[in-house]
């Protein structure tokens, strides 16, 4: 067999089992375990050495011949020293199973996304609900976007107990009432029990009739694979309703499956480029893999192409995308991939700037690849006793067909800030980001939000929701298998 012919099979076989994530290394930390004979440490070190040497997009920055992994006492420290200075995403875990389970889009959760801020100069926190997943415990309890949660289990929310929102199986919360710059807690609390559930990323879809325009609005939080059928349903409705303009709200979308991004891009792009199946994404691997994939059979590993969605293609020449600081990965892929083909009007805040694709690499999968390429598919390489270890490894950089780079994210054409005490329901024109899009579409000013002068001072904490496993990912599903690709944090 030719090695070039099998490059695609190798990648797809690896990615059928490996999963992509864009979490920082704080998401799932390796837990140190007793290792009196140092056998596990050496085996993990070998796995780290082999995996990064083989796949890491910045592999050429490491002097591999100077490394003796058998002398490294801490696998975590060894791993950190090898990571390129600008790489914010490659990470190590001893619980890869938790990663792969989470990427299915299922979590044990109350079903809300929160942001935490100090209240004035006190040490107490207010939890601000940015959104609620449909059908979740929070949804059933009457929690809504913009609600302020002031008490948790009968007491104030602090840096010492805020994690109970994610770790405890049951909680009681008291909503806050804002009046004259003062927050007071409602006397009666709301009890909730966390459940394991699929978090439906379609937070809102609607058609807004405004001054002769029929605007299709979609608020989308994660590029899950399961949501593809729902996306088809949404845009079939938009098409039937005669939608003339589309506003795609990705302000909270941290990424997901590349196959889902491909579907969405192919629905929104001009019909002509979809018919031609033009390339919208370019991937640059490390030197070893770039050479392996540089042949006609593996062009699908170097480029991503528009797919046939002509039945519901919106044939747009202009698209309005709402973005925030957490807009990353597959969301940025959508934005950059479409830009060469249409007028993409970005409104909101600068995006995250995740320009790399990665896989979650586990020992068994790495052994298969090394045996295939270096040992004529004989079982020479194996890693013993570390089967649940894994690395999230950046394996390529991505850009659009113009090779536009975005290490600092994409800056919006129209800067519009979202204020935590000024959150309106998705689809409400008082929302400043949507309001700006409607203003640009219709040429007329829309309703304005209330003045921030009546709001108390808040100091926001940079705490991310651990129940958002698809943040910072772009997961690709080629025809021959499932390769997981990423991109935030």
RAVEN-V339005 format. One record per residue. N is the residue number from 1. RES is the residue in one small letter. SS is DSSP state (h for helix, s for strand, l for the rest). PHI is phi in degrees with one decimal (none if undefined). Layout:
n = {N N}
res = {RES RES}
ss = {SS SS}
phi = {PHI PHI}
This chain:
n = {1 2 3 4 5 6 7 8 9 10 11 12 13 14 15 16 17 18 19 20 21 22 23 24 25 26 27 28 29 30 31 32 33 34 35 36 37 38 39 40 41 42 43 44 45 46 47 48 49 50 51 52 53 54 55 56 57 58 59 60 61 62 63 64 65 66 67 68 69 70 71 72 73 74 75 76 77 78 79 80 81 82 83 84 85 86 87 88 89 90 91 92 93 94 95 96 97 98 99 100 101 102 103 104 105 106 107 108 109 110 111 112 113 114 115 116 117 118 119 120 121 122 123 124 125 126 127 128 129 130 131 132 133 134 135 136 137 138 139 140 141 142 143 144 145 146 147 148 149 150 151 152 153 154 155 156 157 158 159 160 161 162 163 164 165 166 167 168 169 170 171 172 173 174 175 176 177 178 179 180 181 182 183 184 185 186 187 188 189 190 191 192 193 194 195 196 197 198 199 200 201 202 203 204 205 206 207 208 209 210 211 212 213 214 215 216 217 218 219 220 221 222 223 224 225 226 227 228 229 230 231 232 233 234 235 236 237 238 239 240 241 242 243 244 245 246 247 248 249 250 251 252 253 254 255 256 257 258 259 260 261 262 263 264 265 266 267 268 269 270 271 272 273 274 275 276 277 278 279 280 281 282 283 284 285 286 287 288 289 290 291 292 293 294 295 296 297 298 299 300 301 302 303 304 305 306 307 308 309 310 311 312 313 314 315 316 317 318 319 320 321 322 323 324 325 326 327 328 329 330 331 332 333 334 335 336 337 338 339 340 341 342 343 344 345 346 347 348 349 350 351 352 353 354 355 356 357 358 359 360 361 362 363 364 365 366 367 368 369 370 371 372 373 374 375 376 377 378 379 380 381 382 383 384 385 386 387 388 389 390 391 392 393 394 395 396 397 398 399 400 401 402 403 404 405 406 407 408 409 410 411 412 413 414 415 416 417 418 419 420 421 422 423 424 425 426 427 428 429 430 431 432 433 434 435 436 437 438 439 440 441 442 443 444 445 446 447 448 449 450 451 452 453 454 455 456 457 458 459 460 461 462 463 464 465 466 467 468 469 470 471 472 473 474 475 476 477 478 479 480 481 482 483 484 485 486 487 488 489}
res = {x x x x x x x x x x x x x x x x x x x x x x x x x x x x x x x x x x x x x x x x x x x x x x x x x x x x x x x x x x x x x x x x x x x x x x x x x x x x x x x x x x x x x x x x x x x x x x x x x x x x x x x x x x x x x x x x x x x x x x x x x x x x x x x x x x x x x x x x x x x x x x x x x x x x x x x x x x x x x x x x x x x x x x x x x x x x x x x x x x x x x x x x x x x x x x x x x x x x x x x x x x x x x x x x x x x x x x x x x x x x x x x x x x x x x x x x x x x x x x x x x x x x x x x x x x x x x x x x x x x x x x x x x x x x x x x x x x x x x x x x x x x x x x x x x x x x x x x x x x x x x x x x x x x x x x x x x x x x x x x x x x x x x x x x x x x x x x x x x x x x x x x x x x x x x x x x x x x x x x x x x x x x x x x x x x x x x x x x x x x x x x x x x x x x x x x x x x x x x x x x x x x x x x x x x x x x x x x x x x x x x x x x x x x x x x x x x x x x x x x x x x x x x x x x x x x x x x x x x x x x x x x x x x x x x x x x x x x x x x x x x x x x x x x x x}
ss = {l l h h h h h h h h h h h h h h h l s l l l l l l l l l l l l l l l l l l l h h h h h h h h h h h h h h h h h l l l h h h l l h h h l l h h h l l l h h h h h h h h l l l l l l l l s s s l l h h h h h h h l l l s s s s l l s s s s s s s s l l l l l s s s s s s s s l l l l h h h h l l l l l l l s s s s s l l s s s l l l l l l h h h h l l s s s s s s s s s s l l s s s s l l l l s s s s l s s s s l l l s s s s s s s s s l l s s s s s s s s l l s l l l l h h h h h h h h h h h h h l l l l s s s s s l l l l l s s s h h h h h h h h h h h l l h h h h h l l l s s s s s s s l h h h h h h h l l h h h h h h h s s s l l l l l l l l l l l l s s s s s s l l l l l l h h h h h h h h h h l l l s s s s s s l l l l l l l s s s s s s s h h h h h h h h h h h h l l l l l l l l l l l l l l l s s s s s s s s s s l l l l l l l l l l l l l l s s l l l l l l l l l l l l l l l l h h h h h h h h h h h l l l l l l l l l h h h l l l s s s s l l l l l l l l l l l s s s s l l l l l l s l l s l l l}
phi = {none -84.6 -63.3 -65.2 -66.4 -97.9 -60.4 -63.2 -64.0 -65.9 -63.7 -67.5 -65.1 -62.2 -80.9 -62.5 -107.9 -93.4 -126.6 -104.3 -145.5 -124.0 -107.5 -80.7 -72.3 -82.7 -67.6 -126.9 -82.6 -59.8 -96.0 -59.6 -126.8 -56.5 -145.1 -59.9 -96.0 66.8 -67.8 -64.5 -59.1 -63.0 -67.8 -64.7 -59.8 -64.5 -60.4 -62.0 -58.7 -65.9 -66.3 -70.6 -60.5 -77.6 -112.2 -59.1 -65.0 -102.6 -56.5 -69.0 -84.4 -107.4 -85.5 -67.6 -71.2 -90.7 -100.4 -119.5 -67.8 -70.5 -97.4 -80.8 -82.6 -123.8 -64.4 -64.0 -68.8 -59.4 -60.3 -61.6 -67.4 -82.5 -74.4 -61.3 -59.8 -95.4 -89.0 -96.7 -125.0 -60.8 -147.6 -128.2 -145.0 -104.0 -137.8 -64.0 -59.7 -63.7 -60.9 -64.7 -67.7 -67.0 -71.3 -73.3 85.6 -111.6 -141.4 -87.5 -157.0 -88.0 90.0 -128.4 -111.7 -117.8 -125.8 -112.7 -140.7 -69.2 -95.2 57.0 -102.5 -84.2 -96.9 -86.2 -112.6 -115.1 -96.7 -104.9 -83.5 -80.7 -164.2 -130.3 -73.7 -57.4 78.0 -81.0 -54.6 -64.3 -61.3 -67.3 -84.9 86.7 -76.9 -131.6 -54.0 92.6 -64.5 -109.3 -104.0 -107.5 -129.0 -131.0 52.9 88.2 -130.9 -68.5 -89.3 -136.8 -66.3 -83.2 -125.7 -59.9 -64.1 -60.4 -62.8 -114.1 -103.0 -84.5 -72.5 -138.8 -144.5 -124.7 -121.5 -113.2 -69.0 -103.3 -113.1 -99.6 -148.2 52.9 65.9 -118.4 -104.2 -129.5 -87.4 -64.5 -69.6 -104.8 -85.7 -115.7 -93.4 -140.2 -121.1 -68.6 -132.8 -81.2 -152.3 -81.6 -90.9 -64.0 -78.9 -84.8 -78.3 -165.1 -138.9 -159.9 -108.7 -104.4 -90.7 -144.2 51.1 84.3 -108.1 -110.7 -101.0 -86.4 -113.1 -130.5 -102.8 -130.9 -102.6 -151.7 -84.2 -77.2 -67.5 -65.3 -79.3 -61.9 -62.6 -66.4 -63.1 -59.5 -66.0 -60.5 -78.7 -64.2 -63.9 -59.4 -63.6 -64.2 -78.7 72.5 -61.1 -102.8 -140.4 -126.3 -113.6 -103.2 -94.2 -114.9 -62.5 -112.0 -91.5 -93.8 130.3 152.2 -80.0 -64.8 -61.3 -73.1 -63.2 -61.5 -61.1 -65.3 -60.2 -70.6 -74.0 -89.8 -70.0 -57.6 -57.5 -61.9 -75.5 -69.6 -59.0 -80.4 52.7 -68.9 -79.7 -121.9 -141.7 -117.6 -117.5 -115.8 -93.1 -70.9 -58.2 -62.1 -77.9 -61.5 -68.3 -62.7 -92.7 -82.8 -155.7 -57.3 -71.8 -113.3 -60.6 -68.9 -92.5 -101.0 -124.8 -112.9 -119.5 -59.9 -106.3 -71.8 -128.0 -62.6 -64.3 -127.3 -57.6 -82.7 51.2 -89.0 -103.3 -140.8 -134.7 -101.5 -118.9 -94.3 -129.7 -142.0 -65.9 -91.7 -71.2 -152.0 59.3 -60.1 -67.1 -68.5 -59.5 -60.0 -64.2 -72.4 -64.9 -83.5 -55.8 -68.1 -108.7 -158.7 -83.1 -96.0 -97.4 -94.7 -129.0 128.8 -123.5 -66.4 -76.9 -68.7 94.3 -105.7 -114.4 -121.1 -107.0 -145.6 -129.5 -88.2 -100.0 -114.8 -54.6 -60.7 -71.5 -63.0 -60.6 -61.3 -64.4 -66.7 -66.0 -67.1 -85.7 -115.7 -135.9 52.1 64.8 -91.4 -74.5 -85.2 -93.7 -152.6 -124.6 -99.0 76.7 -132.8 -60.1 -96.7 -79.2 -161.1 -125.3 -93.9 -112.0 -72.7 -110.9 -160.2 -98.4 -128.1 -154.3 -82.3 -66.2 -87.7 64.1 -65.9 -105.0 -148.2 -61.7 -108.5 86.3 -101.6 -80.8 -73.0 -69.3 -121.7 -80.1 -134.3 -89.3 -105.2 -106.2 -61.7 -94.2 -137.1 -94.3 -110.6 -56.6 -59.3 93.5 -85.1 -68.2 -73.0 -59.3 -62.6 -72.2 -64.6 -57.8 -66.5 -61.9 -65.4 -63.4 -69.3 -71.2 -94.4 78.2 -124.9 -70.2 -105.6 -59.9 -98.0 -77.0 -66.7 -69.6 -76.7 -66.3 -91.2 -95.9 -73.1 -73.0 -125.7 -119.9 -74.7 -96.5 -81.5 -108.5 -94.7 -81.6 -69.3 -89.6 -111.5 -64.8 -88.9 -58.4 75.7 -128.7 -141.6 -110.4 -102.2 -127.8 -72.2 -57.3 -85.1 173.4 -121.4 -111.0 -103.0 -127.0 -129.9 -173.5 -132.8 100.3}
